[in-house]
Amino acid sequence: MKILLLNGPNLNLLGRREPGIYGTRSFEDYLPELREAFPQFELEHFQSNHEGELIDKLHEVGFSYHGIVLNAGGYTHTSVALADAVAAIGTPVVEVHLSNLHAREEFRQRSLIGRNCIGSISGFKLESYKLALHYFDGQRPKRVGFK
């Protein structure tokens, strides 16, 4: 199963940007741990600070991959175009956030993207990605029959 881990603006600075909110680990440091924990998935990672590149990536994989884990960063609260791109594709999307959006500033408490996702996970720092992958793992076809 192919799963895209799609990260938006400023997530390239994880580990250095506001560590009290986002933690001290970079995503590049965390990715091998995800791959080890979920060997059943072919995990692809893509990060961009540019809205159009995120939309292009959604269009590119949105009809062929089994799932997308999307951390749209600040675009979560502002991008109608990104929300429309998620709505337009057939691949299920789980929205993730490192911080608890409901404990943040008022403008961060609203997601334009969430309504088009199958679920949203926030507040568990990098572990939010693992929780999303656990969801997709539960969606895999299971073998049935007798031993």
N, CA, C and O atoms as a GROMACS GRO file, in nm:
protein
  588
    1MET      N    1   0.084  -0.119   0.000
    1MET     CA    2   0.000   0.000   0.000
    1MET      C    3   0.088   0.124   0.000
    1MET      O    4   0.180   0.136   0.080
    2LYS      N    5   0.059   0.215  -0.089
    2LYS     CA    6   0.134   0.341  -0.097
    2LYS      C    7   0.062   0.448  -0.016
    2LYS      O    8  -0.058   0.471  -0.032
    3ILE      N    9   0.139   0.512   0.070
    3ILE     CA   10   0.087   0.621   0.154
    3ILE      C   11   0.179   0.742   0.136
    3ILE      O   12   0.301   0.730   0.147
    4LEU      N   13   0.119   0.857   0.109
    4LEU     CA   14   0.194   0.982   0.099
    4LEU      C   15   0.186   1.057   0.231
    4LEU      O   16   0.077   1.076   0.286
    5LEU      N   17   0.300   1.099   0.281
    5LEU     CA   18   0.309   1.189   0.396
    5LEU      C   19   0.337   1.326   0.339
    5LEU      O   20   0.449   1.353   0.294
    6LEU      N   21   0.238   1.412   0.340
    6LEU     CA   22   0.245   1.542   0.273
    6LEU      C   23   0.250   1.654   0.376
    6LEU      O   24   0.155   1.674   0.452
    7ASN      N   25   0.362   1.725   0.379
    7ASN     CA   26   0.383   1.832   0.477
    7ASN      C   27   0.389   1.968   0.409
    7ASN      O   28   0.453   1.985   0.306
    8GLY      N   29   0.320   2.064   0.469
    8GLY     CA   30   0.312   2.198   0.415
    8GLY      C   31   0.416   2.293   0.471
    8GLY      O   32   0.522   2.251   0.518
    9PRO      N   33   0.385   2.423   0.465
    9PRO     CA   34   0.483   2.527   0.495
    9PRO      C   35   0.540   2.520   0.637
    9PRO      O   36   0.470   2.493   0.734
   10ASN      N   37   0.668   2.548   0.642
   10ASN     CA   38   0.746   2.558   0.765
   10ASN      C   39   0.774   2.425   0.833
   10ASN      O   40   0.846   2.422   0.933
   11LEU      N   41   0.720   2.316   0.782
   11LEU     CA   42   0.746   2.186   0.844
   11LEU      C   43   0.886   2.136   0.811
   11LEU      O   44   0.933   2.039   0.871
   12ASN      N   45   0.953   2.200   0.717
   12ASN     CA   46   1.094   2.172   0.692
   12ASN      C   47   1.182   2.221   0.808
   12ASN      O   48   1.299   2.185   0.816
   13LEU      N   49   1.125   2.302   0.896
   13LEU     CA   50   1.200   2.357   1.010
   13LEU      C   51   1.175   2.282   1.141
   13LEU      O   52   1.219   2.326   1.247
   14LEU      N   53   1.105   2.170   1.134
   14LEU     CA   54   1.079   2.093   1.256
   14LEU      C   55   1.211   2.061   1.325
   14LEU      O   56   1.310   2.029   1.260
   15GLY      N   57   1.209   2.068   1.456
   15GLY     CA   58   1.328   2.045   1.536
   15GLY      C   59   1.400   2.174   1.570
   15GLY      O   60   1.475   2.180   1.668
   16ARG      N   61   1.376   2.277   1.489
   16ARG     CA   62   1.438   2.408   1.514
   16ARG      C   63   1.334   2.516   1.538
   16ARG      O   64   1.361   2.614   1.608
   17ARG      N   65   1.218   2.501   1.481
   17ARG     CA   66   1.113   2.603   1.490
   17ARG      C   67   1.027   2.580   1.614
   17ARG      O   68   0.966   2.475   1.630
   18GLU      N   69   1.023   2.678   1.702
   18GLU     CA   70   0.937   2.676   1.820
   18GLU      C   71   0.929   2.536   1.884
   18GLU      O   72   0.823   2.475   1.886
   19PRO      N   73   1.042   2.486   1.936
   19PRO     CA   74   1.044   2.350   1.989
   19PRO      C   75   0.946   2.326   2.103
   19PRO      O   76   0.904   2.212   2.124
   20GLY      N   77   0.908   2.427   2.176
   20GLY     CA   78   0.810   2.410   2.282
   20GLY      C   79   0.673   2.371   2.228
   20GLY      O   80   0.595   2.307   2.298
   21ILE      N   81   0.644   2.408   2.107
   21ILE     CA   82   0.516   2.375   2.043
   21ILE      C   83   0.529   2.251   1.957
   21ILE      O   84   0.446   2.161   1.962
   22TYR      N   85   0.636   2.246   1.875
   22TYR     CA   86   0.647   2.145   1.770
   22TYR      C   87   0.747   2.034   1.801
   22TYR      O   88   0.758   1.939   1.723
   23GLY      N   89   0.820   2.044   1.911
   23GLY     CA   90   0.916   1.940   1.946
   23GLY      C   91   1.055   1.970   1.894
   23GLY      O   92   1.078   2.070   1.826
   24THR      N   93   1.148   1.881   1.926
   24THR     CA   94   1.290   1.904   1.894
   24THR      C   95   1.343   1.812   1.785
   24THR      O   96   1.462   1.815   1.755
   25ARG      N   97   1.256   1.732   1.726
   25ARG     CA   98   1.298   1.638   1.623
   25ARG      C   99   1.257   1.686   1.485
   25ARG      O  100   1.148   1.740   1.467
   26SER      N  101   1.344   1.666   1.388
   26SER     CA  102   1.309   1.697   1.250
   26SER      C  103   1.226   1.582   1.192
   26SER      O  104   1.230   1.470   1.243
   27PHE      N  105   1.151   1.612   1.088
   27PHE     CA  106   1.073   1.506   1.025
   27PHE      C  107   1.165   1.405   0.958
   27PHE      O  108   1.136   1.286   0.956
   28GLU      N  109   1.275   1.453   0.903
   28GLU     CA  110   1.371   1.364   0.837
   28GLU      C  111   1.429   1.264   0.937
   28GLU      O  112   1.460   1.150   0.901
   29ASP      N  113   1.445   1.305   1.061
   29ASP     CA  114   1.493   1.217   1.166
   29ASP      C  115   1.386   1.115   1.206
   29ASP      O  116   1.418   1.002   1.243
   30TYR      N  117   1.262   1.154   1.199
   30TYR     CA  118   1.150   1.071   1.241
   30TYR      C  119   1.106   0.971   1.133
   30TYR      O  120   1.057   0.863   1.166
   31LEU      N  121   1.124   1.006   1.007
   31LEU     CA  122   1.075   0.923   0.896
   31LEU      C  123   1.126   0.779   0.900
   31LEU      O  124   1.046   0.688   0.878
   32PRO      N  125   1.254   0.753   0.927
   32PRO     CA  126   1.298   0.612   0.934
   32PRO      C  127   1.225   0.532   1.043
   32PRO      O  128   1.200   0.412   1.027
   33GLU      N  129   1.190   0.598   1.152
   33GLU     CA  130   1.114   0.531   1.257
   33GLU      C  131   0.975   0.492   1.207
   33GLU      O  132   0.926   0.384   1.238
   34LEU      N  133   0.912   0.580   1.130
   34LEU     CA  134   0.782   0.547   1.071
   34LEU      C  135   0.794   0.429   0.975
   34LEU      O  136   0.711   0.338   0.977
   35ARG      N  137   0.897   0.432   0.892
   35ARG     CA  138   0.916   0.322   0.796
   35ARG      C  139   0.939   0.190   0.867
   35ARG      O  140   0.891   0.085   0.822
   36GLU      N  141   1.011   0.192   0.977
   36GLU     CA  142   1.038   0.071   1.054
   36GLU      C  143   0.910   0.021   1.122
   36GLU      O  144   0.886  -0.100   1.129
   37ALA      N  145   0.830   0.112   1.172
   37ALA     CA  146   0.707   0.075   1.243
   37ALA      C  147   0.598   0.027   1.148
   37ALA      O  148   0.508  -0.047   1.190
   38PHE      N  149   0.605   0.068   1.022
   38PHE     CA  150   0.500   0.034   0.925
   38PHE      C  151   0.561  -0.023   0.796
   38PHE      O  152   0.548   0.038   0.690
   39PRO      N  153   0.628  -0.138   0.806
   39PRO     CA  154   0.693  -0.194   0.686
   39PRO      C  155   0.593  -0.239   0.580
   39PRO      O  156   0.630  -0.260   0.465
   40GLN      N  157   0.467  -0.254   0.618
   40GLN     CA  158   0.364  -0.296   0.524
   40GLN      C  159   0.326  -0.185   0.426
   40GLN      O  160   0.258  -0.210   0.327
   41PHE      N  161   0.372  -0.063   0.453
   41PHE     CA  162   0.341   0.051   0.366
   41PHE      C  163   0.465   0.095   0.290
   41PHE      O  164   0.577   0.085   0.339
   42GLU      N  165   0.442   0.143   0.170
   42GLU     CA  166   0.544   0.215   0.096
   42GLU      C  167   0.520   0.364   0.124
   42GLU      O  168   0.430   0.425   0.066
   43LEU      N  169   0.600   0.420   0.214
   43LEU     CA  170   0.579   0.558   0.258
   43LEU      C  171   0.662   0.653   0.172
   43LEU      O  172   0.784   0.638   0.159
   44GLU      N  173   0.594   0.751   0.115
   44GLU     CA  174   0.661   0.857   0.040
   44GLU      C  175   0.640   0.987   0.117
   44GLU      O  176   0.531   1.013   0.168
   45HIS      N  177   0.745   1.068   0.126
   45HIS     CA  178   0.736   1.196   0.195
   45HIS      C  179   0.758   1.308   0.095
   45HIS      O  180   0.848   1.302   0.011
   46PHE      N  181   0.675   1.412   0.106
   46PHE     CA  182   0.690   1.531   0.023
   46PHE      C  183   0.658   1.652   0.110
   46PHE      O  184   0.557   1.653   0.180
   47GLN      N  185   0.744   1.754   0.106
   47GLN     CA  186   0.722   1.877   0.180
   47GLN      C  187   0.740   1.994   0.086
   47GLN      O  188   0.831   1.995   0.002
   48SER      N  189   0.653   2.094   0.100
   48SER     CA  190   0.670   2.216   0.023
   48SER      C  191   0.615   2.334   0.103
   48SER      O  192   0.519   2.320   0.180
   49ASN      N  193   0.678   2.448   0.082
   49ASN     CA  194   0.628   2.572   0.140
   49ASN      C  195   0.535   2.645   0.044
   49ASN      O  196   0.490   2.756   0.072
   50HIS      N  197   0.505   2.582  -0.071
   50HIS     CA  198   0.429   2.647  -0.176
   50HIS      C  199   0.295   2.575  -0.199
   50HIS      O  200   0.291   2.455  -0.226
   51GLU      N  201   0.189   2.649  -0.188
   51GLU     CA  202   0.054   2.594  -0.197
   51GLU      C  203   0.032   2.518  -0.327
   51GLU      O  204  -0.023   2.407  -0.325
   52GLY      N  205   0.072   2.574  -0.439
   52GLY     CA  206   0.051   2.508  -0.568
   52GLY      C  207   0.123   2.375  -0.579
   52GLY      O  208   0.070   2.282  -0.641
   53GLU      N  209   0.242   2.363  -0.520
   53GLU     CA  210   0.314   2.236  -0.524
   53GLU      C  211   0.242   2.130  -0.442
   53GLU      O  212   0.242   2.012  -0.479
   54LEU      N  213   0.182   2.169  -0.331
   54LEU     CA  214   0.104   2.075  -0.250
   54LEU      C  215  -0.019   2.027  -0.327
   54LEU      O  216  -0.052   1.909  -0.326
   55ILE      N  217  -0.085   2.120  -0.394
   55ILE     CA  218  -0.202   2.084  -0.476
   55ILE      C  219  -0.160   1.992  -0.590
   55ILE      O  220  -0.227   1.892  -0.616
   56ASP      N  221  -0.051   2.024  -0.658
   56ASP     CA  222  -0.002   1.939  -0.766
   56ASP      C  223   0.026   1.797  -0.717
   56ASP      O  224  -0.005   1.700  -0.786
   57LYS      N  225   0.085   1.785  -0.598
   57LYS     CA  226   0.116   1.652  -0.544
   57LYS      C  227  -0.012   1.576  -0.512
   57LYS      O  228  -0.021   1.456  -0.539
   58LEU      N  229  -0.111   1.643  -0.456
   58LEU     CA  230  -0.240   1.578  -0.430
   58LEU      C  231  -0.301   1.527  -0.560
   58LEU      O  232  -0.352   1.415  -0.565
   59HIS      N  233  -0.296   1.608  -0.665
   59HIS     CA  234  -0.350   1.567  -0.795
   59HIS      C  235  -0.271   1.449  -0.852
   59HIS      O  236  -0.329   1.359  -0.912
   60GLU      N  237  -0.141   1.451  -0.834
   60GLU     CA  238  -0.053   1.346  -0.889
   60GLU      C  239  -0.083   1.208  -0.829
   60GLU      O  240  -0.087   1.109  -0.901
   61VAL      N  241  -0.104   1.202  -0.698
   61VAL     CA  242  -0.119   1.072  -0.631
   61VAL      C  243  -0.262   1.044  -0.585
   61VAL      O  244  -0.292   0.935  -0.537
   62GLY      N  245  -0.349   1.140  -0.599
   62GLY     CA  246  -0.482   1.134  -0.540
   62GLY      C  247  -0.580   1.035  -0.598
   62GLY      O  248  -0.694   1.026  -0.552
   63PHE      N  249  -0.538   0.961  -0.701
   63PHE     CA  250  -0.625   0.859  -0.757
   63PHE      C  251  -0.555   0.723  -0.763
   63PHE      O  252  -0.613   0.625  -0.810
   64SER      N  253  -0.431   0.718  -0.717
   64SER     CA  254  -0.356   0.593  -0.726
   64SER      C  255  -0.301   0.544  -0.593
   64SER      O  256  -0.278   0.424  -0.578
   65TYR      N  257  -0.280   0.630  -0.496
   65TYR     CA  258  -0.228   0.588  -0.366
   65TYR      C  259  -0.342   0.540  -0.278
   65TYR      O  260  -0.459   0.571  -0.302
   66HIS      N  261  -0.308   0.465  -0.175
   66HIS     CA  262  -0.408   0.412  -0.084
   66HIS      C  263  -0.447   0.509   0.026
   66HIS      O  264  -0.554   0.497   0.085
   67GLY      N  265  -0.359   0.606   0.055
   67GLY     CA  266  -0.388   0.702   0.159
   67GLY      C  267  -0.292   0.818   0.158
   67GLY      O  268  -0.180   0.808   0.106
   68ILE      N  269  -0.335   0.929   0.214
   68ILE     CA  270  -0.252   1.049   0.228
   68ILE      C  271  -0.266   1.098   0.371
   68ILE      O  272  -0.376   1.112   0.424
   69VAL      N  273  -0.151   1.124   0.433
   69VAL     CA  274  -0.147   1.188   0.565
   69VAL      C  275  -0.101   1.331   0.539
   69VAL      O  276   0.012   1.353   0.496
   70LEU      N  277  -0.188   1.427   0.566
   70LEU     CA  278  -0.164   1.567   0.528
   70LEU      C  279  -0.151   1.656   0.651
   70LEU      O  280  -0.242   1.665   0.733
   71ASN      N  281  -0.035   1.720   0.661
   71ASN     CA  282  -0.016   1.828   0.757
   71ASN      C  283   0.002   1.954   0.673
   71ASN      O  284   0.112   1.982   0.625
   72ALA      N  285  -0.104   2.029   0.657
   72ALA     CA  286  -0.102   2.146   0.568
   72ALA      C  287  -0.044   2.269   0.637
   72ALA      O  288  -0.038   2.376   0.576
   73GLY      N  289  -0.002   2.255   0.763
   73GLY     CA  290   0.054   2.370   0.833
   73GLY      C  291  -0.045   2.486   0.833
   73GLY      O  292  -0.165   2.466   0.849
   74GLY      N  293   0.006   2.607   0.814
   74GLY     CA  294  -0.076   2.727   0.815
   74GLY      C  295  -0.183   2.731   0.706
   74GLY      O  296  -0.282   2.803   0.720
   75TYR      N  297  -0.164   2.655   0.597
   75TYR     CA  298  -0.266   2.652   0.491
   75TYR      C  299  -0.395   2.586   0.540
   75TYR      O  300  -0.500   2.604   0.478
   76THR      N  301  -0.388   2.512   0.649
   76THR     CA  302  -0.507   2.450   0.706
   76THR      C  303  -0.617   2.553   0.728
   76THR      O  304  -0.735   2.525   0.708
   77HIS      N  305  -0.578   2.672   0.770
   77HIS     CA  306  -0.673   2.774   0.814
   77HIS      C  307  -0.705   2.876   0.706
   77HIS      O  308  -0.792   2.961   0.725
   78THR      N  309  -0.636   2.868   0.591
   78THR     CA  310  -0.650   2.974   0.492
   78THR      C  311  -0.676   2.928   0.350
   78THR      O  312  -0.724   3.008   0.268
   79SER      N  313  -0.648   2.803   0.316
   79SER     CA  314  -0.646   2.764   0.176
   79SER      C  315  -0.772   2.692   0.130
   79SER      O  316  -0.790   2.573   0.154
   80VAL      N  317  -0.858   2.767   0.064
   80VAL     CA  318  -0.975   2.708  -0.001
   80VAL      C  319  -0.928   2.618  -0.115
   80VAL      O  320  -0.987   2.512  -0.138
   81ALA      N  321  -0.824   2.658  -0.187
   81ALA     CA  322  -0.774   2.579  -0.299
   81ALA      C  323  -0.723   2.443  -0.254
   81ALA      O  324  -0.748   2.343  -0.322
   82LEU      N  325  -0.654   2.436  -0.143
   82LEU     CA  326  -0.605   2.308  -0.091
   82LEU      C  327  -0.722   2.222  -0.043
   82LEU      O  328  -0.724   2.101  -0.064
   83ALA      N  329  -0.820   2.285   0.021
   83ALA     CA  330  -0.940   2.212   0.063
   83ALA      C  331  -1.013   2.155  -0.058
   83ALA      O  332  -1.060   2.042  -0.055
   84ASP      N  333  -1.022   2.233  -0.165
   84ASP     CA  334  -1.088   2.186  -0.287
   84ASP      C  335  -1.010   2.071  -0.350
   84ASP      O  336  -1.071   1.978  -0.404
   85ALA      N  337  -0.878   2.076  -0.345
   85ALA     CA  338  -0.795   1.968  -0.400
   85ALA      C  339  -0.818   1.837  -0.324
   85ALA      O  340  -0.827   1.731  -0.385
   86VAL      N  341  -0.828   1.845  -0.192
   86VAL     CA  342  -0.855   1.726  -0.111
   86VAL      C  343  -0.993   1.671  -0.146
   86VAL      O  344  -1.010   1.549  -0.157
   87ALA      N  345  -1.091   1.759  -0.165
   87ALA     CA  346  -1.226   1.715  -0.199
   87ALA      C  347  -1.232   1.652  -0.338
   87ALA      O  348  -1.315   1.565  -0.364
   88ALA      N  349  -1.143   1.694  -0.428
   88ALA     CA  350  -1.149   1.650  -0.567
   88ALA      C  351  -1.089   1.512  -0.592
   88ALA      O  352  -1.120   1.449  -0.693
   89ILE      N  353  -1.005   1.464  -0.501
   89ILE     CA  354  -0.935   1.338  -0.525
   89ILE      C  355  -1.010   1.220  -0.464
   89ILE      O  356  -1.098   1.238  -0.380
   90GLY      N  357  -0.974   1.101  -0.508
   90GLY     CA  358  -1.040   0.981  -0.458
   90GLY      C  359  -0.970   0.915  -0.342
   90GLY      O  360  -1.032   0.837  -0.269
   91THR      N  361  -0.842   0.944  -0.321
   91THR     CA  362  -0.765   0.883  -0.213
   91THR      C  363  -0.806   0.942  -0.079
   91THR      O  364  -0.816   1.064  -0.066
   92PRO      N  365  -0.829   0.858   0.022
   92PRO     CA  366  -0.864   0.912   0.153
   92PRO      C  367  -0.748   0.989   0.216
   92PRO      O  368  -0.632   0.950   0.205
   93VAL      N  369  -0.783   1.099   0.282
   93VAL     CA  370  -0.685   1.188   0.345
   93VAL      C  371  -0.714   1.197   0.494
   93VAL      O  372  -0.828   1.219   0.535
   94VAL      N  373  -0.608   1.180   0.576
   94VAL     CA  374  -0.618   1.206   0.719
   94VAL      C  375  -0.538   1.333   0.745
   94VAL      O  376  -0.420   1.342   0.710
   95GLU      N  377  -0.602   1.432   0.807
   95GLU     CA  378  -0.538   1.558   0.843
   95GLU      C  379  -0.468   1.540   0.977
   95GLU      O  380  -0.527   1.492   1.073
   96VAL      N  381  -0.340   1.581   0.984
   96VAL     CA  382  -0.268   1.574   1.110
   96VAL      C  383  -0.205   1.709   1.143
   96VAL      O  384  -0.172   1.788   1.055
   97HIS      N  385  -0.191   1.732   1.273
   97HIS     CA  386  -0.123   1.850   1.324
   97HIS      C  387  -0.043   1.811   1.447
   97HIS      O  388  -0.087   1.728   1.527
   98LEU      N  389   0.073   1.870   1.462
   98LEU     CA  390   0.160   1.838   1.574
   98LEU      C  391   0.107   1.897   1.704
   98LEU      O  392   0.113   1.833   1.809
   99SER      N  393   0.055   2.018   1.697
   99SER     CA  394   0.004   2.084   1.817
   99SER      C  395  -0.148   2.064   1.825
   99SER      O  396  -0.213   2.029   1.727
  100ASN      N  397  -0.202   2.086   1.944
  100ASN     CA  398  -0.346   2.078   1.964
  100ASN      C  399  -0.406   2.209   1.915
  100ASN      O  400  -0.395   2.312   1.981
  101LEU      N  401  -0.470   2.204   1.799
  101LEU     CA  402  -0.525   2.327   1.739
  101LEU      C  403  -0.623   2.397   1.831
  101LEU      O  404  -0.633   2.520   1.829
  102HIS      N  405  -0.695   2.322   1.911
  102HIS     CA  406  -0.797   2.381   1.998
  102HIS      C  407  -0.737   2.455   2.117
  102HIS      O  408  -0.807   2.530   2.186
  103ALA      N  409  -0.609   2.435   2.142
  103ALA     CA  410  -0.540   2.505   2.250
  103ALA      C  411  -0.458   2.622   2.198
  103ALA      O  412  -0.385   2.687   2.273
  104ARG      N  413  -0.469   2.650   2.068
  104ARG     CA  414  -0.389   2.754   2.004
  104ARG      C  415  -0.473   2.880   1.984
  104ARG      O  416  -0.585   2.891   2.034
  105GLU      N  417  -0.417   2.975   1.911
  105GLU     CA  418  -0.488   3.100   1.882
  105GLU      C  419  -0.620   3.070   1.811
  105GLU      O  420  -0.635   2.967   1.744
  106GLU      N  421  -0.714   3.161   1.826
  106GLU     CA  422  -0.848   3.139   1.772
  106GLU      C  423  -0.845   3.111   1.622
  106GLU      O  424  -0.918   3.023   1.576
  107PHE      N  425  -0.764   3.182   1.545
  107PHE     CA  426  -0.763   3.162   1.400
  107PHE      C  427  -0.712   3.023   1.361
  107PHE      O  428  -0.742   2.975   1.252
  108ARG      N  429  -0.635   2.957   1.450
  108ARG     CA  430  -0.584   2.823   1.421
  108ARG      C  431  -0.684   2.713   1.458
  108ARG      O  432  -0.660   2.596   1.430
  109GLN      N  433  -0.793   2.749   1.518
  109GLN     CA  434  -0.889   2.649   1.565
  109GLN      C  435  -0.987   2.606   1.457
  109GLN      O  436  -1.072   2.520   1.480
  110ARG      N  437  -0.977   2.666   1.340
  110ARG     CA  438  -1.068   2.632   1.230
  110ARG      C  439  -0.987   2.575   1.114
  110ARG      O  440  -0.889   2.635   1.070
  111SER      N  441  -1.029   2.460   1.066
  111SER     CA  442  -0.965   2.397   0.951
  111SER      C  443  -1.058   2.403   0.831
  111SER      O  444  -1.172   2.358   0.837
  112LEU      N  445  -1.008   2.460   0.722
  112LEU     CA  446  -1.084   2.460   0.597
  112LEU      C  447  -1.074   2.324   0.528
  112LEU      O  448  -1.158   2.289   0.446
  113ILE      N  449  -0.972   2.248   0.562
  113ILE     CA  450  -0.943   2.121   0.496
  113ILE      C  451  -1.016   2.005   0.562
  113ILE      O  452  -1.058   1.911   0.493
  114GLY      N  453  -1.033   2.010   0.693
  114GLY     CA  454  -1.085   1.898   0.770
  114GLY      C  455  -1.215   1.839   0.721
  114GLY      O  456  -1.233   1.717   0.727
  115ARG      N  457  -1.306   1.920   0.674
  115ARG     CA  458  -1.436   1.870   0.630
  115ARG      C  459  -1.424   1.776   0.510
  115ARG      O  460  -1.516   1.699   0.483
  116ASN      N  461  -1.312   1.784   0.439
  116ASN     CA  462  -1.291   1.699   0.321
  116ASN      C  463  -1.203   1.578   0.351
  116ASN      O  464  -1.171   1.500   0.261
  117CYS      N  465  -1.165   1.562   0.477
  117CYS     CA  466  -1.080   1.451   0.518
  117CYS      C  467  -1.164   1.345   0.588
  117CYS      O  468  -1.275   1.372   0.634
  118ILE      N  469  -1.110   1.223   0.596
  118ILE     CA  470  -1.183   1.118   0.666
  118ILE      C  471  -1.169   1.131   0.816
  118ILE      O  472  -1.246   1.071   0.892
  119GLY      N  473  -1.069   1.209   0.861
  119GLY     CA  474  -1.049   1.232   1.003
  119GLY      C  475  -0.937   1.330   1.026
  119GLY      O  476  -0.859   1.360   0.936
  120SER      N  477  -0.930   1.379   1.148
  120SER     CA  478  -0.826   1.475   1.187
  120SER      C  479  -0.765   1.432   1.319
  120SER      O  480  -0.834   1.387   1.410
  121ILE      N  481  -0.633   1.447   1.328
  121ILE     CA  482  -0.558   1.412   1.449
  121ILE      C  483  -0.470   1.530   1.482
  121ILE      O  484  -0.397   1.579   1.396
  122SER      N  485  -0.475   1.577   1.606
  122SER     CA  486  -0.388   1.689   1.644
  122SER      C  487  -0.346   1.677   1.790
  122SER      O  488  -0.415   1.618   1.872
  123GLY      N  489  -0.230   1.736   1.817
  123GLY     CA  490  -0.186   1.749   1.955
  123GLY      C  491  -0.087   1.646   2.004
  123GLY      O  492  -0.044   1.652   2.119
  124PHE      N  493  -0.048   1.551   1.920
  124PHE     CA  494   0.040   1.444   1.965
  124PHE      C  495   0.182   1.455   1.907
  124PHE      O  496   0.254   1.357   1.896
  125LYS      N  497   0.218   1.579   1.871
  125LYS     CA  498   0.349   1.605   1.810
  125LYS      C  499   0.370   1.508   1.693
  125LYS      O  500   0.275   1.482   1.618
  126LEU      N  501   0.489   1.455   1.674
  126LEU     CA  502   0.516   1.368   1.560
  126LEU      C  503   0.437   1.237   1.567
  126LEU      O  504   0.415   1.172   1.464
  127GLU      N  505   0.395   1.197   1.686
  127GLU     CA  506   0.316   1.075   1.700
  127GLU      C  507   0.183   1.084   1.625
  127GLU      O  508   0.120   0.982   1.598
  128SER      N  509   0.139   1.206   1.591
  128SER     CA  510   0.016   1.222   1.513
  128SER      C  511   0.024   1.145   1.382
  128SER      O  512  -0.076   1.090   1.335
  129TYR      N  513   0.143   1.139   1.322
  129TYR     CA  514   0.160   1.065   1.197
  129TYR      C  515   0.140   0.915   1.220
  129TYR      O  516   0.077   0.847   1.138
  130LYS      N  517   0.193   0.862   1.330
  130LYS     CA  518   0.175   0.720   1.361
  130LYS      C  519   0.027   0.687   1.380
  130LYS      O  520  -0.020   0.583   1.335
  131LEU      N  521  -0.044   0.775   1.448
  131LEU     CA  522  -0.186   0.750   1.470
  131LEU      C  523  -0.261   0.745   1.337
  131LEU      O  524  -0.350   0.662   1.320
  132ALA      N  525  -0.226   0.832   1.244
  132ALA     CA  526  -0.289   0.830   1.112
  132ALA      C  527  -0.255   0.701   1.038
  132ALA      O  528  -0.342   0.642   0.973
  133LEU      N  529  -0.131   0.658   1.047
  133LEU     CA  530  -0.091   0.534   0.980
  133LEU      C  531  -0.159   0.412   1.043
  133LEU      O  532  -0.188   0.315   0.973
  134HIS      N  533  -0.183   0.416   1.173
  134HIS     CA  534  -0.259   0.308   1.237
  134HIS      C  535  -0.400   0.300   1.177
  134HIS      O  536  -0.454   0.191   1.158
  135TYR      N  537  -0.458   0.415   1.149
  135TYR     CA  538  -0.590   0.413   1.084
  135TYR      C  539  -0.582   0.340   0.950
  135TYR      O  540  -0.662   0.250   0.923
  136PHE      N  541  -0.486   0.378   0.866
  136PHE     CA  542  -0.474   0.315   0.735
  136PHE      C  543  -0.442   0.166   0.748
  136PHE      O  544  -0.489   0.085   0.668
  137ASP      N  545  -0.364   0.129   0.849
  137ASP     CA  546  -0.334  -0.012   0.870
  137ASP      C  547  -0.462  -0.090   0.900
  137ASP      O  548  -0.476  -0.204   0.856
  138GLY      N  549  -0.552  -0.031   0.972
  138GLY     CA  550  -0.679  -0.095   1.002
  138GLY      C  551  -0.770  -0.109   0.882
  138GLY      O  552  -0.865  -0.187   0.884
  139GLN      N  553  -0.742  -0.034   0.776
  139GLN     CA  554  -0.824  -0.039   0.654
  139GLN      C  555  -0.774  -0.141   0.553
  139GLN      O  556  -0.840  -0.167   0.453
  140ARG      N  557  -0.656  -0.199   0.581
  140ARG     CA  558  -0.601  -0.298   0.486
  140ARG      C  559  -0.692  -0.420   0.481
  140ARG      O  560  -0.749  -0.460   0.582
  141PRO      N  561  -0.703  -0.480   0.364
  141PRO     CA  562  -0.781  -0.605   0.356
  141PRO      C  563  -0.719  -0.712   0.446
  141PRO      O  564  -0.597  -0.727   0.451
  142LYS      N  565  -0.802  -0.784   0.515
  142LYS     CA  566  -0.756  -0.888   0.607
  142LYS      C  567  -0.780  -1.025   0.544
  142LYS      O  568  -0.876  -1.044   0.470
  143ARG      N  569  -0.692  -1.118   0.574
  143ARG     CA  570  -0.711  -1.256   0.528
  143ARG      C  571  -0.824  -1.317   0.609
  143ARG      O  572  -0.831  -1.301   0.731
  144VAL      N  573  -0.911  -1.386   0.542
  144VAL     CA  574  -1.018  -1.456   0.612
  144VAL      C  575  -1.006  -1.606   0.582
  144VAL      O  576  -0.947  -1.646   0.481
  145GLY      N  577  -1.058  -1.684   0.668
  145GLY     CA  578  -1.052  -1.828   0.647
  145GLY      C  579  -1.012  -1.900   0.774
  145GLY      O  580  -1.012  -1.843   0.883
  146PHE      N  581  -0.980  -2.025   0.758
  146PHE     CA  582  -0.947  -2.108   0.872
  146PHE      C  583  -0.802  -2.151   0.862
  146PHE      O  584  -0.746  -2.159   0.753
  147LYS      N  585  -0.742  -2.178   0.977
  147LYS     CA  586  -0.603  -2.224   0.980
  147LYS      C  587  -0.595  -2.369   0.943
  147LYS      O  588  -0.486  -2.426   0.940
   0.00000   0.00000   0.00000
